[in-house]
Amino acid sequence: MPAMVVLGRRWRIASDDLVFPGAFELFIRALWWIGTLILYTNHKGRFDCQGGAVLHNYLVVLLVLLAIIILTLCGIVYISAQGTIMNPGPRRSMPALVYLRAALYIPEVVWASLGAIWVSDSSTGCKPAEVGAVIGAVFTSWVILLSMVVGVLIVFDPLGSQKPAALEHHSGLRNMESSESSQLFYRARTLAARVWESRLRLLCFCLPQDDNHRAAFSSISQLVSGFFLDTDLVPSDIAAGLALLHQEQDKMEHCRDPDEVLIHSPSSPIREDLEVELEKSAHFLQFAVAAYGWPLYIYSNPLTGPCKLSGGCCGNRHAEYDLVGGDTLGCHFTSILQSTGLQYRDFIHISFHNQIYEIPFFVALDHKREAVLVAVRGTLSLKDVLTDLSAECENVTVEGVSGTCYAHKGISQAASYIYKKLVNDGILSQAFNIAPEYKLVITGHSLGAGTASLLAVLLRGTHPTLECYAFSPPGGLLSKALADYSKQFIVSVVLGKDLVPRLSIPNMEDLKRRILKMVSNCSKPKYKILMRGCWYEVFGGTPDDFPTEMENRREESLNQPLLGEESLLVQRSSTYQSLSSDDSPTLPTHLPLYLPGRIIHVTEEGPTRRHCFSQVRYRAEWSSEAAFRNVLISPRMIADHMPDVVLRALRSLTSDRPFALCHSSMSNSHLNVI
């Protein structure tokens, strides 16, 4: 940081990113040079074969060329290791070294080509070791060259050539008129959105290009392109910032005093309320897990799953239930039967139809809990990912709710799709005709949890006794008014440091701001941060053993723009202004969205780090949405989201039996414990 400028354009790589790739190539080149030198000295420069003279000259030039490359790489590694992320001054000579290293590829390619010609035309009579050495040199040269080409493609930035003339002078941007700077920012944002939309279309080339997909591509590209547009961060800066932030969060967690503990739900005075909800949550989660079909069943049961599904996959029982959409329907349905323990006759409707904003679900009769159950599947396809990423707000009309009602657009449209199927197609009427005394229960995990929550909000008016159990729902889901309203009938369950319930646009903006603060205050070179960060993630340790911040340094003392001299709107960006002082709050640029319903937070008890075969015990507490306003960095942030892991945790709580899992625990933040 800032991004390195080479060949007149910016690249997605900084001048301090070449330590590790340079050291790796240096190691390969050194071994190569030593092997070539040993071959040359063993023969004392004399090769008794048809092309011996040519081989002698080839090896001499190769040794000289490798020596020059090695010296250049030593310089690159040494210079790249100097300075800090925010102080690139000691690395100002890096572009010249990069130019020199790139120029050395030309004679290397020429010499590799000559070596290939010698092997094919003049190697007759030479020893196999000599021929093998030349073939190895040629092969290694081309592999390194190909790796370089791939690396250039990876770090290429399509927006790197955008350098407005008004920004070429150091103080030009600060003196720009407001209208001119706004136009520059608008053009940059528009171009970035086009680039990201092209990337999405290329990634999703297998999907139909209808109006829904085009609208999703456009909205997602606007969201993604604008996130880091006002910063000059490269990917390694983000990795270093996350490593620093993880240690800082652990340090703060260890120093935090226990907060006041409540013994009941925020909306219920009954002590046993949590125990009852945990029992019901553990029961209904098995249906949310079953909605994923055979892929998750095989993943959870790799040894016995294929055998149990093999018979049902080939069966044809379509006449016994309403089965809609998708391929391998028999396998999906058989896995649902195996996961839930229900009978064929208990299912009213099963749909595996999957498009953007249209996700699979099933309706069944749960006789154990006397419920008409609607289970919605979570993210399992690229189309579901597009639904997840359509994260702008959409107005929702709900009678009887005071305040502004809006929600996550993609999930809102998915809920509307299922609502129309249930109501307009008469699916719920059919279910309640069979079991009129049953109550309606809606459940789901992840995307399915968000969709189930909004579906419950839509159906609440006609089914006042309905209940909804949302497992690991997305954080950016409901407006404040809808979130408060949903506490009457929705229970959300979150495990540990799960990332998804903490994902919202304001939370991601806060994460970006924190990353910028960490890297701007850090006094260590990036390669040390990354090495220590990897050590900490793998082997643990005390966060205090990894000092990360400069002592007695204030953010106001930064005399260098965070975005680099050639970036757009440095002084005008909200991110830059939010860093000027801890006392100046960040101005919200997106509408806030919240988790649905009352929240049960399940965490591990015991030490932060444990070995793979140690026993794990869990505890559950009522929490509030305030506990999920920050993204927590942890190795468990993805694993804690997996539905099978959440199910094992809830079963452990309800059966009071610890499981032998390879978890890392967290000491929770503010919790309302039973």
SVG drawing of the C-alpha trace seen along z (x, -y; Angstrom):
<svg xmlns="http://www.w3.org/2000/svg" viewBox="-60 -24 99 74">
<polyline fill="none" stroke="black" stroke-width="0.4" points="0.0,0.0 -0.1,-2.0 -0.3,0.2 2.8,0.4 2.9,-1.6 4.8,0.2 4.6,-0.5 2.4,-3.5 -0.4,-1.7 -1.3,-0.5 -1.2,3.2 -3.0,5.3 0.3,5.7 2.4,3.5 6.2,3.0 6.4,5.0 4.6,8.0 7.7,9.5 9.4,10.9 7.9,14.4 7.7,14.9 11.2,13.4 12.6,15.6 11.0,18.7 12.4,18.0 15.8,17.1 15.8,20.5 15.0,22.3 17.6,20.2 20.3,20.9 19.8,24.6 19.8,24.4 23.0,22.4 24.8,24.8 23.7,27.9 25.0,26.3 28.2,25.3 28.8,28.8 28.2,30.3 30.6,27.8 33.4,28.3 33.1,32.1 33.9,32.0 36.4,29.2 34.8,27.5 35.4,30.3 32.6,32.3 33.6,35.1 30.7,35.3 29.5,33.9 28.1,30.7 30.6,30.4 31.8,27.0 28.4,25.6 27.4,27.2 30.5,25.6 29.5,22.2 25.8,22.8 26.7,23.6 29.1,20.7 26.5,18.2 23.9,19.9 26.0,19.6 26.6,15.9 22.9,15.3 21.7,17.1 24.2,15.2 22.8,11.9 19.3,13.0 20.2,14.2 21.7,10.8 18.7,9.1 16.4,11.3 18.5,10.6 18.0,6.9 14.2,7.3 13.8,9.4 15.9,7.0 14.2,3.8 10.7,5.3 11.3,6.2 12.1,2.5 9.7,0.0 6.1,0.6 2.8,0.9 2.2,-2.8 5.8,-3.9 6.8,-2.8 9.7,-5.4 12.5,-2.8 11.1,-0.8 11.1,-3.6 13.7,-1.8 11.5,1.3 10.0,0.4 13.6,0.1 14.4,3.6 11.2,5.0 12.1,3.5 15.5,5.1 14.1,8.5 11.6,8.3 14.4,7.5 16.4,10.5 13.5,12.8 14.5,11.9 18.0,13.5 16.7,16.4 14.0,17.2 16.6,17.0 19.0,19.2 16.2,21.7 15.4,21.9 19.0,22.5 19.2,25.2 16.2,26.9 17.8,26.7 21.0,28.2 19.2,31.1 17.3,31.9 20.3,31.4 23.7,31.6 23.4,33.8 24.4,37.1 27.1,38.9 26.8,36.7 26.3,38.4 22.7,38.7 23.5,36.5 24.7,33.7 21.7,33.9 19.4,34.2 20.9,31.1 20.2,29.1 16.6,30.4 16.1,29.6 17.4,26.0 15.1,25.6 12.1,27.0 12.7,24.9 13.1,21.7 9.8,22.2 8.0,23.1 9.3,20.0 8.3,17.9 4.8,19.4 4.5,18.8 5.4,15.2 2.8,14.8 0.1,16.3 1.3,14.0 1.0,10.9 -2.6,11.9 -3.5,12.4 -2.2,8.9 -3.4,7.1 -5.9,4.4 -8.2,3.4 -8.7,0.0 -5.0,-0.5 -4.6,-2.9 -7.1,-5.4 -5.0,-8.4 -6.9,-11.7 -4.6,-14.6 -5.9,-16.6 -4.5,-14.0 -1.0,-13.9 0.2,-16.7 0.6,-16.1 -1.8,-18.8 -4.0,-18.8 -6.8,-16.7 -7.0,-18.8 -7.7,-21.9 -10.2,-20.4 -13.7,-21.9 -16.4,-19.8 -18.2,-19.2 -15.1,-18.2 -14.0,-15.7 -17.6,-14.3 -17.5,-13.7 -14.1,-11.9 -15.4,-9.7 -18.6,-9.0 -16.6,-8.0 -14.3,-5.7 -17.2,-4.1 -19.1,-3.5 -16.0,-1.9 -15.4,0.2 -19.0,1.4 -18.7,2.3 -15.5,4.3 -17.1,6.2 -20.3,6.9 -18.1,8.3 -16.4,10.6 -19.7,11.8 -21.0,12.6 -17.8,14.5 -18.0,16.4 -21.7,17.2 -21.5,17.9 -23.5,21.1 -26.5,19.3 -29.3,17.9 -29.0,14.2 -32.6,13.2 -33.8,10.0 -33.4,11.3 -29.8,12.3 -28.9,9.1 -30.5,7.1 -28.6,9.2 -25.3,8.8 -25.8,5.0 -26.7,4.6 -23.9,6.9 -21.3,5.2 -22.4,1.8 -22.0,3.1 -18.7,4.9 -17.0,2.2 -17.8,-0.6 -16.5,1.2 -12.8,0.6 -13.0,-2.1 -11.9,-4.8 -8.9,-2.9 -5.6,-1.8 -5.5,1.6 -4.1,4.6 -5.1,8.2 -2.0,8.7 -2.9,5.5 -6.3,6.9 -4.7,10.2 -2.3,8.4 -5.0,6.2 -7.2,9.3 -4.2,11.0 -3.6,7.9 -7.3,7.4 -7.7,11.1 -4.9,10.7 -6.3,7.3 -9.8,8.8 -8.4,11.7 -6.4,9.3 -9.5,7.2 -11.6,10.4 -9.1,11.6 -9.1,8.3 -12.9,7.8 -14.7,7.8 -17.8,10.1 -20.9,8.2 -24.1,8.4 -25.8,11.7 -29.5,12.1 -31.3,15.3 -34.1,15.0 -35.0,13.9 -35.1,10.2 -38.9,10.5 -39.7,13.4 -39.5,13.4 -39.6,17.2 -36.3,18.9 -37.1,22.1 -37.8,20.2 -34.2,20.8 -34.3,24.5 -37.6,24.9 -36.4,23.0 -33.2,25.0 -35.2,28.3 -37.4,27.0 -34.5,25.6 -32.6,28.9 -35.7,30.6 -36.5,28.2 -32.9,27.8 -32.9,31.4 -35.5,30.3 -33.5,27.3 -30.4,29.5 -32.5,32.1 -33.6,29.3 -30.1,29.4 -30.8,32.8 -28.3,35.5 -25.1,33.4 -25.1,32.4 -26.3,35.9 -23.3,37.5 -21.0,34.9 -22.3,35.7 -22.3,39.5 -19.5,40.2 -19.3,43.9 -22.9,45.0 -24.6,42.3 -24.1,43.7 -25.4,47.1 -28.5,45.7 -29.3,43.5 -28.5,46.1 -31.9,47.8 -34.0,44.7 -32.2,42.7 -33.5,45.1 -37.0,45.5 -40.0,43.8 -42.5,42.7 -43.6,39.5 -47.2,40.5 -47.1,40.5 -46.1,36.9 -45.8,33.6 -42.2,33.5 -41.2,30.5 -38.0,29.4 -34.4,30.3 -32.4,33.4 -31.7,36.5 -35.0,35.9 -35.1,39.4 -31.7,39.0 -32.8,35.7 -36.1,37.1 -34.5,40.2 -31.9,38.1 -34.8,36.0 -36.5,39.2 -33.3,40.5 -32.6,37.2 -36.0,36.4 -37.5,39.9 -40.8,38.9 -42.9,41.2 -43.8,40.6 -47.3,39.7 -46.1,36.9 -44.9,34.7 -47.3,32.3 -45.0,30.6 -41.3,30.8 -39.7,28.4 -36.1,28.5 -36.7,25.9 -33.7,23.4 -33.2,20.1 -32.1,16.7 -34.5,15.5 -36.2,18.9 -34.9,21.5 -36.0,25.1 -38.2,25.8 -40.5,28.6 -43.7,28.7 -44.4,31.7 -46.4,32.7 -44.4,33.0 -46.6,35.1 -44.2,35.1 -44.6,31.3 -48.0,31.1 -46.8,28.7 -47.2,28.0 -43.5,27.5 -42.0,25.4 -38.3,25.9 -36.3,23.7 -32.9,24.7 -29.8,22.5 -27.1,21.6 -26.0,24.6 -25.7,23.3 -24.3,20.3 -27.8,19.0 -28.2,19.0 -25.0,17.0 -26.4,14.4 -29.5,14.2 -27.3,13.7 -25.2,11.0 -28.3,8.9 -27.9,7.1 -29.5,3.7 -32.7,2.8 -36.2,3.4 -39.4,2.1 -41.7,4.7 -45.4,4.1 -46.4,5.6 -49.7,4.6 -49.6,3.7 -45.9,2.7 -45.1,-0.8 -42.0,-2.2 -40.1,-1.8 -40.2,1.7 -37.5,2.9 -35.3,5.9 -32.5,7.6 -33.7,7.5 -32.6,11.0 -33.9,12.7 -37.1,10.7 -37.8,11.8 -37.0,15.4 -39.6,15.2 -42.2,13.7 -41.7,16.6 -42.3,19.2 -45.2,17.2 -46.9,17.2 -46.4,20.9 -47.7,21.7 -50.8,19.4 -51.7,19.1 -51.1,22.8 -53.0,23.9 -50.2,25.8 -50.8,24.6 -54.6,25.0 -54.0,28.6 -51.8,29.2 -54.3,27.6 -57.1,29.6 -55.3,32.7 -54.2,31.4 -56.4,28.4 -55.3,28.4 -51.6,28.1 -49.7,24.8 -47.4,23.4 -43.6,23.6 -41.1,22.3 -37.4,23.1 -34.2,22.8 -30.4,22.3 -28.3,19.5 -30.0,18.1 -32.9,20.5 -33.0,18.9 -33.3,15.4 -36.0,16.5 -37.9,18.3 -37.8,15.2 -39.2,13.0 -41.8,15.6 -42.9,15.8 -43.3,12.0 -45.5,12.2 -47.6,15.1 -48.0,13.8 -51.2,11.9 -53.1,15.0 -51.3,17.4 -51.0,15.6 -49.7,18.6 -46.9,19.4 -43.3,19.9 -40.1,19.5 -36.6,21.0 -33.8,19.3 -30.4,21.0 -27.3,18.8 -29.4,16.2 -27.6,13.4 -27.0,10.3 -28.2,7.7 -31.8,8.9 -34.5,6.7 -35.1,3.1 -35.3,2.1 -39.0,2.1 -39.3,5.5 -36.6,6.9 -38.5,5.7 -41.8,7.1 -40.2,10.5 -39.2,11.0 -42.8,12.1 -42.5,15.2 -38.9,15.8 -36.0,17.4 -32.6,17.1 -29.7,19.4 -26.1,18.4 -23.0,20.6 -19.7,19.1 -18.0,16.6 -20.1,17.5 -19.4,14.9 -22.8,14.9 -24.9,13.4 -22.4,10.6 -22.4,9.9 -24.1,6.7 -23.0,3.7 -22.5,1.4 -20.5,4.2 -18.3,4.7 -17.7,0.9 -16.8,1.0 -14.4,3.9 -12.8,2.0 -12.3,-1.0 -10.7,1.2 -8.4,2.9 -7.3,-0.6 -6.6,-1.6 -4.6,1.5 -2.4,1.3 -1.9,-2.5 -0.7,-2.2 1.4,0.9 5.2,0.5 6.2,3.8 6.9,4.8 4.2,6.7 6.1,10.0 6.6,10.2 2.9,9.5 1.9,12.3 4.4,14.8 3.3,14.1 -0.3,14.1 0.0,17.5 1.8,18.8 -0.9,17.4 -3.7,18.9 -2.1,22.4 -0.4,22.7 -2.1,20.0 -0.3,18.2 -1.0,15.1 -2.0,12.1 0.3,9.9 3.2,11.8 2.6,10.2 2.8,6.4 1.2,4.8 0.7,1.1 3.1,-1.8 3.4,-3.3 2.2,-6.9 1.0,-7.3 -2.2,-9.0 -4.1,-8.6 -4.1,-12.4 -0.3,-12.3 -0.6,-10.5 1.0,-12.8 0.4,-10.5 -3.0,-9.9 -4.2,-6.4 -5.1,-6.0 -1.7,-7.0 -1.0,-10.2 -2.6,-9.2 -5.9,-7.8 -9.3,-9.4 -10.9,-11.6 -8.5,-10.8 -9.5,-13.7 -13.2,-13.6 -13.7,-9.9 -15.7,-9.0 -13.3,-6.2 -10.4,-8.7 -12.4,-11.2 -13.5,-8.4 -9.9,-7.7 -9.0,-11.3 -10.2,-10.7 -11.7,-8.1 -14.2,-10.6 -15.7,-11.2 -18.2,-8.5 -18.4,-7.1 -21.3,-8.5 -23.7,-5.7 -23.8,-5.2 -26.2,-2.3 -29.5,-1.6 -28.9,0.6 -30.3,4.1 -30.6,6.5 -30.9,10.1 -34.5,11.4 -36.2,12.3 -34.8,13.2 -31.3,14.5 -29.8,17.5 -26.0,17.5 -24.3,20.8 -20.6,20.8 -18.0,23.3 -16.8,23.5 -13.2,24.0 -9.8,22.9 -9.5,20.9 -7.4,23.6 -7.9,27.3 -6.6,30.4 -8.7,32.3 -9.8,35.1 -10.6,33.1 -14.2,33.0 -16.2,29.9 -19.0,28.5 -21.3,25.7 -23.4,23.1 -26.3,21.1 -27.3,17.6 -29.9,15.0 -28.1,12.3 -29.0,9.1 -28.3,7.8 -25.7,5.5 -23.4,8.5 -23.2,9.0 -22.4,5.6 -18.7,6.4 -17.2,9.1 -15.0,11.4 -11.9,12.8 -11.3,16.4 -10.4,19.8 -13.9,20.9 -15.8,18.1 -16.7,20.4 -16.8,23.7 -19.3,22.4 -21.7,21.6 -21.9,25.2 -25.3,26.7 -24.0,30.1 -21.8,28.3 -24.7,26.2 -26.8,29.4 -24.2,31.2 -23.8,28.2 -27.6,28.1 -27.8,31.8 -24.9,31.6 -26.8,28.9 -30.1,30.7 -28.6,34.1 -25.9,32.6 -23.2,34.9 -20.0,33.3 -18.8,34.2 -15.2,34.9 -14.8,32.2 -11.8,30.3 -13.0,26.8 -11.5,23.6 -13.5,22.0 -14.3,18.4 -14.9,16.6 -18.1,14.9 -19.0,11.2 -21.8,10.0 -24.2,12.7 -27.4,13.4 -26.9,16.8 -29.4,19.2"/>
</svg>
